[in-house]
Amino acid sequence: MEPKKKKSLFSQGNKSSLIAAVVNTIIAFIKGATYLFTGNVAMFAETMHSFGDAANQYFVFIGSALSKKAPTDRYPNGFGRLVNLVLLGAVIIVGIMSYETIKEGFHHILHPTESSGIAISLAVLGLAVLLECYVLYKAMKEVLHETGVEAKGVGILGKSFANLNRAKPATKLVFMEDLVATLGGIIAIFGILISYFLGFHAAEGIASIVIGLMMFYVVGRVFLDNAKGVLGETDEELEEKIAKYIFTNPEIKDIQTLFAMKEGEDFHIEMKLEIDPSITVAQADDIKDRIETKIFEIKGITDVIIEFDEDDG
């Protein structure tokens, strides 16, 4: 029998972030070339946005892959939270891009100039919006896959938003960035149309500022979410689900402690359960195995520690 090939570390990275990174890299270079040709400040904002997203998503892919690295003697708790640290570093890039985008927008409002090449600008932005919509759709599907929710058609849109907070950090970032990127492309299109048809050239600068502010919103959300992950946030919904199952076991009299700790994209479970003091060690071991087996059936749980204590009444 031929032995199984071991998966490479990077094959375990977040797929939606890799797809988004490649698509945004292509989009960024197309937008950048268009900006150099037209001098359109809204296109500059979109170029910065796409480069920022692409860089961020490459970081996300690498971080999510490295977080799957097996524990070592030096790091016995594993590398699960590494993805949170990488994402905290990645938001710095988007923050810098946001600042440059807003600064350029203000400059254009104060010194408005008419840009050229409206047809090519609209064509590029239209293509970019379509590609971003595709990536956003893939991210929505990934959110539903990770949270175990089924949906079809228009239902994918609503259910992906409703379950976004339960998705993995990397998928959540890709979702938010591409949602903002899609909206940013539409705003840039409106800015160019207003500038061209109404002669209000400052509209491109206003569009640039709005896009920059949306990027800052993503920075804030991602920073807060991953700061919680680095500190070790618990998942109350998962704790409640596990507690309900534990109390279906008649041998368990009480739960002293129960923690469902996020470790990057996965969960680490710890609990101390009270049992009847007359139960033998062999019986307690069987109870432990039964509970562990059931908990490991829940998606995303990689580690379970169970301790027993005698019932204190």
N, C-alpha and C positions, 0 to 999 in steps of 0.2 A: 504493500500500500504506500502510495507516494505521500510524504509528509506535507502538511499544510504550510504554505508560504507565509512567513511572518509579514504582517502589514507594516509598511514604513510609517514613521511618525507623522509625516505631513499628509499622508492619505487619510488620517483621522481628523484633519482640520475641518472647520465649519465650511461646508460646500457653498452655502448661499453667499458668504462673505467673499469667497474666491471668485465666484461668477460676477458679483457686483464690482469687485476690484478690477477685473479684466475689462468689463463693459465701461466702467467709469474712466479707465485709462484711455481707451479709444475715444470716448466722448470728449475728454479733456483736451487731447491733442487736436481734434477737429475744431473744437470751440476756440482753442488758442490760436490756430491758424486763421480762423474767421475774424477774431478780434484784431489780429495784426493787419488783416486786409481791410477791415471796415472802420476800425477805431471806435467801435460801439462799446460804451461803458457797461451796459447791461450784459453784453457778451463777456466782458472782462470779469464781471461778478460771477457769471456762470462757469467761466474757465477756472477761476480760483476755487469755486465750489466743487467742481468735478475732480480737480487735482487733490483737494483736501479729502474728499470722500474716498478716492482711489487709495491714497496713502494710508488713510485710516483703516480701510478694509483689508489691505495687505497686512497691516499690523494685527488686525483681528484674526485673520486666518492663521498667521504664524503663532500668535498667542494661544488660540484655541487648540492648535496641534500640540504645542509644547506642554499645555496643561494636562494632556493625556499621558505624559511620561510617567513611567512606573516609579513608585517610591524607592528611595535609596537609603543606605545606612545613615547618611548625613541628613537626608530630608525624609524621615519616616512617614510624615503625614502627606507626602505626595506633592504635586505641583498644581493642584486644582485651582488655587486662587491666582495663579500666574496670569490667567486670561484677564482677571480684573485689574492687575497691575499694568498689563500692556495697554488695556483700554484707557486707563487713567493717563498714561503717557501719550496715547494717540489723540486725546481730546486737545492737547496743547497745539497740535498741528492745525486742527480745525479752528481753534481759537485765534491763532495768528492769521489764518486765511479770512476769518470773519472780520477781524479788525481791518485788514487791507481792503476788503470789499466795501465796508462801510466808509472808510476814509476816502476811497476813490469815488464813491457815490456823492459824498458831501462836496468834494472838489468839483464834480460835474454840475451839481446844483448851483454852486457859486459862480462857475465859469462854464455855462452850457455851450456845447458845440454840436453842430449837426453832423451825424455820422452818415457814412455811405453804405451801399450794398445791402439795402433792406431785404431784397429777395433772398440772397445767400444766408443772411442772418436768420430769417424766418424759417428757411429750409433746414438749416443746421439745428436750430432750437426745436423745430417740430420733430425731426428725427431723434434728437436727444430725449425729448419727452416720451416718445414711443418706446425707446430702449429702456428708459428709467421705469416706465410702467411695467415692462416685462420683468425687470429685476424686482420691482416692488411686488408683483404678483407671485414670483418665486419665493420671496421672503414671507408673504402671507401664507403660502402653502406650507412653508417650513415651520411657521409659528403653530399652525394647526397640527402638523405632524408631531412636533415636540410636546404639545399639550394634550395629545390624544383626542382631539376634537374633529369630527367629520362635518364637512360642508361642501356644497356644490353651488356652481353659478354665482349669483349675487350674494348668497349667504357667506361665501368666503371672505368678502369685504368686512361685513359686520362682525363675524365671529373672530376674525384675526385681530381686530381692534380690541374686542372684549377680552381676549385671552393673551394679549401682548405681554402683560406683566409676569405671566408664568413661563414665558419663553426663555431660552438660554440668553446670556448677556450678549454674545456675539450676534445672534439672530435678531435680537431686539435693536441693536445698534444699526444693523444693515436696514432693517425695516424703517426706522426713524429717519436715517440719512436719505434713503431713496424716496420716502414720502416727501421730505422737504425738497429734495432735488427735483421731483416731478412738479411740485407746486412752484418752485423757483423758476423752472423753465417756462411755465405758463405766465408767471408774473413778468418775466423778461420779455416775452412775446407781446404782452399788453403794453409794456413800457415803450417798446420799439414802435408799435402801431400808433400810440398816442403821440409820440415824438414826430413821426413822419406825417400823419394825416392832420393833426391839430397844430403842429408847429411848436408844441410845448416840449422843448428839448430836455428840460430838467426832469421829465418823466423817467428817462433812462437812469438818472442818478437816484431818483426815489426808488425805482425798482431794485437798484443795486443795494441800497440801504435796507430795504425790506428783506432781501435775500440774505444779507449779512446778519440781520437780527434773527432770522429763522435758524441760521447756522449756530448762533450763540445759544439759542434755545436747546438745540441738540447737545451742545457742549455741556450745558447745565444739567440736563437730564442724565446724560451718560456719566458725568462726574459723580452725581449723587448716587446713582444705581450701583456703580462699581466701587465707590467708597464704602458702601454698606457691605459689598461682597468681600472686600479686603478685611474689614473688621470682623466679619463672620456673622452675617444676618441669618436669622432662623425663618423658616416658612411655616406660619401658623396653620395654614390650610392643610398642609401635608401632615403636621403634627396631629391635627384633629382626626384626619383620616386614619392614621396609624393607631391612635388611641381608641377609636371605635372598634377596630379589629381586635386590639389587645383585650378589650373587655368582653369579647365573645368567647374567650378562653376561660372556662369556669375555675381553673386553678389560680388565675391571677386575681388577687384581692384588691390591689390598689396600684396606682402608678406614682412613685415618688418623684421621678424626674423623667422628662422626655424632650429631647432636642432633635430637630431636623435642621441641620446646619448646611448652608450652601457652601460648597467647595468649588468655586468657579462655575462650571456647567453641570456639576453633579451634586449629590446630597450625601452627607455623612450623618448617620442616625445613632444617637446614644440614648439609653434608657436604664432606669433602675426600677424593677418591679417587685412588689410584695407578694409572696406566696405563703401557703400554709407551712409552718415549720416541720410538720410531720412528713412532708414530701421528701423522698430519698434523692440522693445526688443523681442517680440514673434517671429518675423521673424528671427532675429539673432539667437535665441535659436534653431529654426528649422534647420538653416544652420549649426550650431555647431553640432547638433545631427547627421545630414547627413554625415558631414565630419568625425566625430569620428567613426561612424559605418563602413564607408568605410576603414578607416585606420586600424581599429582593425581586418579587414579581412586579413591583411598582417601578416604572421607567425612571431612570436617572439616579437610582440609589446604588452606590458602589461600596458602601461600608456600613456595617451594623454592629454595634457593641451593646450587649445585654448583660446587666448585672441583676442578681436576685438578693432580696433581703427578706427576713421573716416578717409576717403580717403583724403590725403593731395595733391592730384592732381599730 
